[in-house]
Every structure is written in C-alpha cells, then in structure tokens.
Amino acid sequence: MNNEQQTIGNEDNIIVLYNDDGDEVPMEILASHQDNDAVYILAVEGDSSDVLLFKCIEEDDDDTIFELVDDEHEDFDRIFDMFKNDFASLGIEVEDIEL
C-alpha cells in the first residue's frame, strides 16, 4: 500500500470547489495522502471548524474532481485511518464517529 503525502492545490494550499448552485467554495487543504492510484485530502472551508475528506477521482489539465468521503462512503474506515496522525498533529478532535 502506497501512503505518501502529496501536494495538491496552489501555493496557498487552496482548492476551489463548486456547490450545487455553481458558487465557488474555497477550501484549505490541511493534509493529503496518496494510496495506490488515488489521492485523498483533508480540507476545511474558510473559518469553519468542520473538516472534510475528499477522494480525487479524476484529474486532467484543467480540472480535478473530488468525491466527498463521509461516514457512508465504502472506503471511509480505511481513509479515516490514513488521516489519524494528521488529525492528532493538527489538533482536530474527532467526535461522534463510530468505527
């Protein structure tokens, strides 16, 4: 299993996602890892205290598409474990998640 940290986003570690209305949602990348051929990121929106996990599912010269990895995602447990050290080093408390 390949589990290397990767660099994604611009020099400020910011990616821009789009919501269902087409509005830009800037997200700060807190950590990223590669596992096999997929890249996963831990990100936060603005001043929010909620962090989100994403899986990069497609990448080309212009766009990168990220799939939300929530507790209903089939790979959630594995991906969550991948970021446990990042949660600890970033001081992120994980609550209300049963593994």
N, C-alpha and C positions, 0 to 999 in steps of 0.2 A: 504494500500500500504506500503510495506516494502522498505525503502530507507536508508539503513545503509552503512557506509563506510566499505570497505573490504580491506584486504591486499592480493595482488597478486604479483607474481614475486619473485625475490630473495631479499636478504638483501639490495641491491643497488637500488631496485625498477626498475630493468631492465628486460624486456622480449625480447626474440629473435623471430622475425617473419621471414618468408622466402618469397622473391619475386617470380615472375613467373619464373625466371631463376634458382631458388634454392639457391640464395645468402642470407646469413644471414643479417637481418636488425635489429640491436639493437634499442629498443625503451624504453625511460624512462617513467615510469608511474608517472603522476603528481597527479592524483586523481582517486578514484574508488568508485563505489556505487553498492549496490545490490537492485534490485527492483523485488519483488516476487522471482522467482527462477533463475533469470538471473543476471549476474554480468556485469557491464559496466565499461570501463576505459577511461580515458583521457590520451593520451600519445603523446610524441614528439620524433622525430628521431634526434639523435645527436645534432648538432648545428642549426638545422632547427628552424624557427620561426613558422612553421605550426603545429598546434596541431590536433590530430585525435581522434575521438571517436570510440570505438570498443565494441561489444557485445560478451560475451563469450557464444558460442553456444554449446560447447561440452567439456567435461573435463574427463580425465581418469588419471591413474597413471603416464603416460609418456608424454602426450600431452594435450595442451589446444588449442582450435581452436577459433580464434576471427574473427568476421564478422565486416567489416567496416560499420560504421553508418554515412552516408553522408546525404546531404540535400534531396536526393531522396529516402532514406530509409523510410519505412512506419511508423516507430516509432521515426523519427528524432525529431519532435517537443517536444515530451514527454521527450526524453533522453536529448536533449539540455537544457530544463528547469531544469532537475535534476542537471546539472552541472553549472548553472548560478552563484551560490555563489562561486564555485571553480574558474571560470573564473575571477571573481572580486578579490578574495583573492590572486590569482596568478599573477594579473596584465595583464591578457590576454584580449586584445581588440578584440571584435567580430565585424567584418565589413562585409558588402555585403551579409548579411544573412537576408532574409525576413521571418518572422514568421507569 
